[in-house]
Amino acid sequence: MLTISQALVDKIVAHARADHPDEACGVIAGPIGSDRPERFIAMQNAERSPTFYRFDSMEQLRVWREMDDRDEEPVVIYHSHTATEAYPSRTDISYASEPNAHYVLVSTRDENEVEFRSYRIVDGVVTEEEVEVVK
C-alpha cells in the first residue's frame, strides 16, 4: 500500500494538468528504507510527448546523485497518461527499474476527474496497490 499526503497528491495532479497535453513525470524521494514519500521533484519529460515519457538523462543523474547525498531513494516514480486510463503501458513496464518504488499514474483524459493509481512493477509483473491519502 502507498501512504501519501494529500499535499503530494495535489502536486502530482497539478504537474500532470500543467504539462497536459504532454505526459508529465517526476519522483518523490524519501529516506532510504522508510517507504515514506516526502520530497517532491518534478522532472522534465525529455520526449515532450502526449504518449510517452522519458527522464532527461542528465537531470536524472543529477536527481539520483542528490538523493544519494541526502540518504534518500525514489519512493514514488510518477507520470501521467493524457488520453488513456492510469494503467502502465508495455513501455512503462519495460522501463520500471526501481523494484522498491511505487509507480504512480495519473490520467488527465478527463479534466473534471482525478484518476490516481499506484502500482508495484517488479520483473515485468504489475500489481496494483491501495492508496491511502493522509492529511
Secondary structure as UniProt FT lines:
FT   STRAND          2..5
FT   HELIX           6..19
FT   TURN            20..21
FT   STRAND          25..31
FT   TURN            32..34
FT   STRAND          39..43
FT   TURN            46..47
FT   HELIX           57..69
FT   TURN            70..71
FT   STRAND          72..81
FT   HELIX           90..95
FT   TURN            99..100
FT   STRAND          102..107
FT   TURN            111..112
FT   STRAND          115..122
FT   TURN            123..124
FT   STRAND          125..129
FT   STRAND          131..134
//
